[in-house]
Amino acid sequence: MAVLNIRDIQGKTLYSEHDGNFVTTQGVVIGILRKGFYLQTPDADWDGQRSDAIFIFGDSSKVQLGYHVQVAGECVNYLKHATARPVTQLKMQTLFLIEETGPQINPIVLTAELLPDDGAALTHRLNSLEGMLVTLPKGAIFIAPSNPFGDYVCALPHHFQAPGITRTHEGGIIVDGERSESWFPGFRLPDYALARKVNVGDTLLSDVSGPLHYRVDSWQIAASQAFDVDHTPLPLTQSELKPSNGAITVLTLNCFNLDPHIESPAKVNHPRLDVDDDWGDARFHTLVQAIVLQANLPDVIALQEIQDNDGAEITGITSASNTYKALIELIKILAGKTYGWVDIPPEDGADGGQPGGNIRNAYLYNTERVRLDRTSVQRIGDDEACFIDSRKALAARFEELSSGQGLTLINVHLVSKRQQHSLFAPENPGLDPRENIRIAQAEVITRFTQTLSQQGQPFYITGDFNDTEHSATLQAFTGTANANLVLTLPPAQRFDYNHRGKLQVLMHGVMPKALLEAGKVAYEIIHGNELIGVEPGTQSDKPSDHAYVIAKIQLT
């Protein structure tokens, strides 16, 4: 850019740290964010290769949408973290108003023709649109539920027809492994008064426009206007699987850092993030409704993400007895059934997760239907390097009382994908540096089940695997002797988690292939949590970010 002396322009100075000659630009304000605003050059003929807009980092209270301004400052490439995509910014030092009503900027409409399927070509196209005024047209389908932060993800009609895409009955999208680089347009509406609760499958009834903003490792429109939506409530679904003599039903629940305590801000690591009220938000009640009304009082419930009695408080407490007692009391009130519980608490701070929470796996079990063999309860992975700072699998054997037959359950919560590179990372996009750790954890657990097989004991591995059905992690679990029950479902039902609009399955059921081939197993995913939105700007009351998984294993 040319270096200009802004004092030669007639008009009004809105902001100035000091006079001087800096890199300068001028344009129309097309979007205002908390930490700055977007400028786009008027009357520019976008060439499809380079953006005609830039983010101005500085005091955004000085401008309004439509202002034509000139800005001087330092041009930098901002990096949020080590693997982030660099974003061009101008660190504002001087702001000058040219006119309050600048030239009109016409938005670029996001269409099938504009957004190529190829990952590299798509990345280049989105880079060329960085900061520019774009429009998500009405008729788009919401493929992610609304969240507390006002984020939305949609699919355009052509996305549903693309190869490698499966559309679910509810209107969501499952992307196969060959199209993992797919990006779906979305927007963020930080003014929660204008935001709406949406479910997967709802239809956008009005255009949404704003600058294309790079945030949380992806692109989304920075919107500032209300939108209309055709909203369809999703019904509460119920499993067809029910307990019966000679069989054991197992429900799997990821409980989303569940604890019964309101943390003291003075005792947590991050007061803004680590204080919650799971009881007051009715998360205990909603989980128990799922157990009683949706899952038909299963014989055993495999729980993940159970925190200790004082939640995220950093105190040395590791017992989670109050969490189990609260769930069990609610089940008793709602259904009149008595459940027991079992876990093995981790050493304080040893198993990762939210600091102070001492996250672990556990079981509830219906004492009228099954008996726990307490000598069988053990953690898998305590002495393995791949399980350092990670949740350990919990094994336990349950005997079905009417038949006397037993089943060993292995409840897993493998290391997460939290450190995975984004699709737009400048180096190694999509790389998951923890994949080898998950594979090693799978191999440790598989060796444990091989001993069970040699002893003639049936087993069932369930929980949060943090990887998809065709991954190397699941291949390590199945090998040639075991089967993944997810693959018994129709392709359009193989999901329990929504990752930015992409439905995927992370909770699986692995067991000996011989049991499946004998026709002794039934498997379902009870959808809901990954499809139903929450009110933006409110504390999420979702009991889990996963669907519920249930299996029925015939032992006689």
VEXLUMZA-107574 format. One record per residue (C-alpha): x, y, z negated; residue in one letter. Coordinates in steps of 0.2 Angstrom, whole numbers, plus 5000, padded with zeros to 4 digits. Example, Ala and Ser with C-alpha at 12.3 -4.5 7.8 and 13.67 -1.06 7.14 Angstrom:
# VEXLUMZA-107574
506249784961A;506849954964S;
***
This chain:
# VEXLUMZA-107574
500050005000M;500550185003A;501050284988V;499950444986L;499950584975N;498150584968I;498250764962R;498050814981D;496250744982I;494850854977Q;493650784964G;493650734946K;494950644936T;494050504925L;495550434917Y;497350464916S;498750404905E;500050514913H;500350594930D;501550514943G;501650414959N;501050234958F;500350104969V;498650174974T;497050104982T;495250174984Q;493650084986G;491850064980V;491449984963V;490549824967I;490649744950G;490949794932I;491649664919L;492149684901R;494049704905K;493949804921G;493049814937F;493149764956Y;493449884970L;493149844988Q;493749945003T;492250025013P;492049995031D;493349865032A;493249725044D;493549565034W;494649455045D;494349295035G;496149285030Q;496449425017R;495349495004S;494749675005D;494449694986A;495449694970I;495149684952F;495649844942I;496149794924F;495749934912G;494350034904D;492749994914S;491650114904S;492250254915K;491350194931V;489650144938Q;489150024952L;489250114968G;490650244963Y;491950284976H;493550304967V;495450304969Q;496550204956V;498350214953A;499350084943G;500449934943E;500049784954C;500349624946V;499849434948N;498949384932Y;499149204925L;497949144912K;499048994908H;500548894915A;499548794928T;498248934933A;498049014950R;498849194950P;497549324952V;498049494959T;497649644948Q;497949824947L;498349884929K;497550054929M;498550204925Q;497450334933T;495650334939L;494950474951F;493150494956L;492950534975I;491050524975E;489650454964E;488750374979T;490050284990G;489850195006P;488750045006Q;489649875004I;488649735013N;488949565004P;489549415013I;488249275012V;488949105006L;488448975020T;488948805026A;489848895041E;490848995028L;491348855016L;492348715024P;492348545018D;494248515018D;494948555001G;496448655007A;495448755020A;494148785006L;495448844994T;496148965007H;494449035011R;494049064993L;495649154991N;495249265006S;493649314997L;494449354980E;493549494972G;492449534987M;490549554986L;489649394991V;487849324989T;487249154984L;485649144994P;483949094987K;483448914990G;485048854982A;484748714969I;485448714951F;486548564949I;487148614931A;486148654916P;486248834909S;487448844895N;487648974880P;488849084891F;487749124905G;488649004918D;487648934932Y;488148814947V;487148784962C;487148684978A;486648744995L;485548635006P;487048575017H;487948505001H;486648374999F;486948305017Q;488848295016A;489748135016P;490248064999G;488748154991I;487348064981T;485848164976R;485048104960T;483148094957H;483248244946E;484148354960G;485948334954G;487448284964I;488648144961I;490248164971V;491348004975D;493148004973G;493548044991E;492748214988R;493348254971S;494048424978E;492248484981S;491748654975W;490048714972F;489548904971P;488948974955G;488849134945F;488949204928R;487749324920L;488549394904P;487049504900D;486049364891Y;484449474892A;484449444911L;484949264910A;483749114911R;483748944905K;483748814919V;483848624921N;484648524935V;483548524950G;482748694947D;482748814963T;483448984964L;482049104971L;483049264973S;484749304980D;486249334968V;487649444972S;489249504965G;491149494967P;491949324968L;492849314952H;494149184946Y;493749124929R;494048974918V;495048894933D;493648904946S;492749034956W;491049104952Q;490049264956I;490149394943A;488249434943A;487349584935S;485549564940Q;484149454934A;483549314945F;482049214948D;481949024947V;480648884950D;480848794933H;480348614931T;480348544914P;481148374912L;480248234902P;480948144888L;481447964895T;481347804885Q;482347644887S;481447484893E;482647384882L;482047334865K;482747224851P;482247034852S;482746874844N;484346804851G;485046964858A;485847124851I;485547294858T;486847424857V;486647614859L;488147724862T;488047904856L;489448044858N;488948154844C;489848314849F;490848344833N;489448304821L;489548354803D;488248404790P;489248554783H;489248744787I;491048784787E;491848924777S;492649044789P;494149064777A;494448874778K;494448844797V;495748864811N;494648974822H;493249064813P;492349114829R;492348944836L;492448824821D;490948874811V;489248784815D;487748724807D;487348554815D;485948514802W;485148684804G;485248674823D;484248514822A;485548414830R;485348274817F;483548274820H;483748264839T;484948124838L;483748024827V;482348054839Q;483447974852A;483747824841I;481947794837V;480947864851L;482047844866Q;483147694862A;481847584852N;482847574836L;484347474843P;485247344833D;486847434833V;487347614837I;489147654842A;489547834837L;490947944844Q;491448114838E;490948104820I;491848234809Q;492248224790D;491048284777N;491648464778D;491748474797G;493148594803A;493748644786E;495548604783I;495448534766T;496148354766G;494448274765I;494248134778T;492648044772S;491148054784A;489947974772S;488748124771N;488548124790T;488047944790Y;486847954775K;485948104784A;485648004800L;485147854790I;483947944779E;483048024794L;482847854803I;482047794787K;480847944786I;480447924805L;480347744807A;480447654790G;481947554795K;483547544785T;485247554793Y;487047534786G;488647614792W;490447574794V;492047664799D;493847674795I;494347854791P;495847924800P;497347994790E;497048184788D;497548274804G;498148114813A;496848074826D;496748244836G;495148334840G;494548494831Q;495848544818P;495148494801G;493748384808G;494648214807N;493648144821I;493247954822R;492147814829N;490947734819A;489447614819Y;487647614812L;486747454811Y;484947394807N;485147284792T;483547194796E;484147134813R;486047114811V;487447074798R;489147154799L;490647044796D;491647164786R;493247064788T;493247094806S;493247284805V;494847364811Q;495647504821R;496547464837I;498047564842G;498647614825D;500447564829D;500447604847E;501347764854A;499947794867C;498747824852F;499747954843I;498648104839D;497248014848S;495647934842R;495847744838K;494647614845A;493547534831L;493147344832A;491847254822A;490847094824R;488947094821F;487946934819E;486146924825E;485146864810L;483846754819S;485146654829S;486646664819G;487646714835Q;488946854834G;489646994846L;491247094844T;491047274848L;492447384852I;492047574851N;493247684861V;493547864863H;495047884875L;496148034877V;495248174886S;495548264903K;495748434894R;497448464902Q;496948414919Q;497548544933H;496148634941S;495648614960L;496448784963F;498048764953A;499548824964P;500448664961E;499848484959N;497948534960P;496848404951G;498348324943L;497948234926D;499448224916P;498648114903R;498047974915E;499447864911N;499047884892I;497247824895R;497847674906I;499047624892A;497647644879Q;496547534890A;497947404891E;498147394872V;496247364870I;496247244884T;497547134875R;496447134860F;494947074869T;496046934878Q;496346864860T;494446864858L;494146774874S;495446644870Q;494446614854Q;492746604863G;492046754856Q;490946874867P;491347054866F;490747224872Y;491747384875I;490847544874T;491047724870G;491847874879D;493147824891F;493547994898N;493747924915D;492647874930T;492047704936E;493347684950H;494847754940S;496447664936A;495847674918T;494347564921L;495247444932Q;496447414917A;494947364907F;494047254920T;495447164929G;494847004936T;494046934920A;492847084915N;491447184922A;490947364921N;489047364918L;488947544925V;489147454942L;487547354940T;486547524941L;486047604958P;487347734963P;486147874960A;485947824941Q;487847814938R;488147974928F;488148024910D;489148194910Y;488948354920N;490648434924H;490248604933R;488848534943G;489748364947K;488848224938L;490048084933Q;490047934922V;491247934908L;490347814896M;490447634902H;490047454896G;491447324899V;491247144894M;491646964901P;491146944919K;490446774914A;489146844903L;488546964916L;488546824930E;487546724918A;486146854918G;486246894900K;486547074900V;485447224904A;486047404904Y;485347584905E;485847764904I;484547874896I;484748044905H;484348214897G;485748304889N;486748324905E;485248394914L;484348504902I;484948684899G;485048794884V;484648974882E;486149084886P;486749184872G;486149064859T;487048924849Q;486848764858S;485748644849D;486148494861K;486448344851P;487748284864S;488548334880D;488348154886H;486848054891A;486447904880Y;486947724885V;486147564880I;486447384883A;485547224878K;486647074877I;485846904876Q;486846784864L;485746624866T;
***
